[in-house]
């Protein structure tokens, strides 16, 4: 039997609730320990790009492929784990904005007093996409004046900003909204404005425990884990 090790995981925050549920089962089954560090995908990709050591990375598919090109992730190790849509939340019991179409979403954004979201530069995939959406709708300037950006990672969830009463509406990955109790998730962005992000697992070339890393990546593709992924607001890949 392989020696028991600690597996360092750099993961997108979108996987927070998944890891909270599955980590004990993986640790019981393998004897390995998981040390999961969560953060926006772009931040995790930057850390890996700057040669920070890790055993498993879960970042965007585009980010993983870029890291392969830079020699930071083993090219034969990639496994798509989950797909994530962007959604909208409001405070518990607050009126739910109409987001049934792109035009309705635009009206809701212009009517909102404040909106919480991920940073468009150096933040998560949703923040990058929302900047493009606001530009597409011609509302970049009015939205800049009312946008509140989280600190990144679990502490910066848009839902927490809404929960504290610091923003009227929160926009982020659906799984990240669902991770915050005490708010109402209105639903996903309208299809015309939606962006579905594929999160991919891979083994960094800096990994100290490649065999254990492969065991974790395989575990993430098992039927039981796929059921957890689906229950936490993501779509199994």
Number of C-alpha atoms within 10 A of each C-alpha: 4 9 9 13 14 17 21 20 24 28 27 27 27 32 24 20 18 23 21 10 14 16 17 13 13 19 15 10 10 16 15 20 17 17 14 20 16 22 25 27 28 19 21 27 25 14 14 21 19 10 12 15 18 23 25 29 29 30 31 27 20 13 19 27 19 15 21 21 12 10 14 24 26 18 16 9 17 20 19 19 26 24 20 23 21 25 24 25 28 26 23 14 9 12 11 17 18 15 20 13 14 18 14 14 18 17 14 16 20 14 10 14 14 20 25 27 30 30 21 16 12 17 22 26 25 27 23 17 18 22 19 15 19 18 13 11 13 12 15 15 10 12 19 13 11 17 18 21 19 19 16 21 22 19 14 19 26 31 33 24 22 26 22 10 13 14 23 21 30 31 28 27 29 24 25 27 28 21 20 17 12 15 20 22 22 21 17 20 21 18 12 10 18 17 19 15 19 20 27 25 28 28 29 30 20 18 22 18 18 17 12 22 26 18 13 22 22 13 17 24 17 10 11 11 20 20 14 19 26 16 15 21 24 26 19 21 16
